[in-house]
């Protein structure tokens, strides 16, 4: 698949915090080797749901086939699309595809603001962007099949909360997802603590969306959870694990952020790939 680069888009190649460039050497002939390259592309697109331009980042393995399955990546609080994926994500995906450990798939990330991926302010609705606009953007780029729907979500911190809410909304639309990969999901146990984030109107508003109060909403979706034991969200994560018994429930020494997340990238990629079959 080839993309035309316009003034409104750019092709990012080379190492970065996204881990966006990876190389796999595959034999073309017995005595010749051919290098193939994975890539991350950043575009500015207009989101009517958010009433602003946002970054749309697609992270693709080498030689992506038409309709390539995609995973939606949701960033954390004060995050952005270009830094949504843990360091080394695309490099690890490329390596696992090259050795046949997983079937090919890609990642897509968008800027979602700081309101836990829902409409906290009129005219800025990141959830509507995910549900209505992301599938259109993916279809326009020949990704994620005929319907443009990502088969899974990789959500970090606030993005873990958002991923669970997104999966719930997809289920309500009868567009059930296959996979949820949650890195230290921001599952907070008190309104006093959540109120500090100014992301919900009141406790009732938060309770209507809090994944811990709607545990059955994602039943049947393959779920993996990874969290450091020194992470501030470990208590909420443990409560979620105890209540839902996810397919992967990994806790180990580590703090909140990329220093822990990068260590579990191989496990996350393997988990997502298994949901493709």
C-alpha positions, 0 to 999 in steps of 0.5 A: 500500500502506498500513500500520497504525502501532501502538505497536510501530512508527513512521513516520520521515519527513524527512531523516536519515542513512538518506536516508529521505525523498525527494520526486518531483513528478509531473504529475497534470494539465497544470496541476496537480502532485502530490507523492508521498513515499517513506518509511522505517518502523522497527519492533521485532520479536521474533527467535527466532533472535537471542533478542531484539527487533531493529529492522526497517527498511523503506525504500519508494519512493512508492506501493509496489505489493503484492509490491514487490521488496526488497533486504536491507541488511546493516550493518557492525561496530558498526552497526544497521539504522537506519543500514545504508544510505548517506546518500541511498539512498532519495532516489536510488532515488526519483529513479531510479524517477521518471525510469524509470531503474529499476523500483520496489523497496525496502530492508529492514534488520535489526539483526545484531549484531557476529558477521559475520552468523553464529552465533558465540554459541549462541542468537544466529544472525543468519544464521538470522534472515535466512534464516528470519524476514526472509521471514516479516516481509516477507510479512506486510507484503505485500513481496517477493512470495509467498515474501518472499525479497529479490532482492538484498543491499546489504552494507557492510563486515562486511555485505559479508562477511555478504552473500556468506555469505547468498548462499552459504546461499541457493544451498545452499537453491536460493533463488539471488539475483539481485544482490550489491552490496558496499561495501568488503566486510570480506574480511580476509587473515589470521587474526591480523587477523580474530581481533581482531574476536572473531567466530569461534571459531578460524581453521578456523571463519573459513575455513569461512565466509570468502568468499575461500575459497569464491569459486565459491559465488556464481558466477552471482549478478550482483555489484558491488563499490565500495571506496575505495583508502584503505580498510583492506579494499582489498587483500581487495577487489582480490583478490576482484575479480581472482578473480571479475571482477564486473559492477561493480568500482569503486575510487577515492580514498576512505576507509572509511565513508559519505563514500565510500559516498554518492558511489557510491549512484547507481551502486549503485541503477542496478546493483541496478535492472538486475537486475530488468530 
